[in-house]
Amino acid sequence: MSNIAAPVYRPRMLPKDLGVALVALVALGLGWLLMAQTEGRTRAYAEPDGGIRLDYPATWIGVDSLQDLLLKVENPQTASAFKTALSVERRDLDPTDPPTLQTLLDRRVEERGQIAGYHLLADGEATLAGQRAILLEYAYVVQPIDTPRRASLPVVVHAREYLLITADRAYYIALAAPEESFAQASATFERIVRSIALP
């Protein structure tokens, strides 16, 4: 039986490994800060005649709409054919005979009821920019790629919408997102809503 001791390997590479690990951690930290700064940037929207003002994520892009909207922007990074969208709609009112919020809600539910697969999830009172508002939540189905011979499954869309009345106009501020992206989009929407200022 041999009494030769097993060789002891000294960690000669340890300082280099620690250096590489430190550089990797710094790079990850800087990447996280850059991402947080980019995602935290906003763009301001202000209605031309001094109405509603709000901030939305700077990475969202303006898109055309068939509806008469003040603003429609989408998140192009949404992992779906249907992109998360924010829309702001305004309707002028007769100040001598303005509708109640309940009347606006009833009309809106009737309008939205025409959408394919519409399902009302909830409604209730809320406060928006210091004003009494109605919060409406619903779901519907959309076919985002409606081109012949193009395979595309319908998308279940989850929407949240605020309805409010000022002196002479009604506003509808809505978020619509694919069901699987709604939780994250909803957090962004609440930040947008907190930025809203009214005349």
Secondary structure, DSSP 8 states (H G I E B T S, - for coil): -----------TTHHHHHHHHHHHHHHHHHHHHHHHHHHH-EEEEE-TTS--EEEEETT-EE---SS--SEEEE-TT-SSSS--EEEEEEEE--TTS---HHHHHHHHHHHHTTSTT-EEEEEEEEEETTEEEEEEEEEEEE-S---TT-----EEEEEEEEEEE-SSEEEEEEEEEEGGGHHHHHHHHHHHHHT-B--
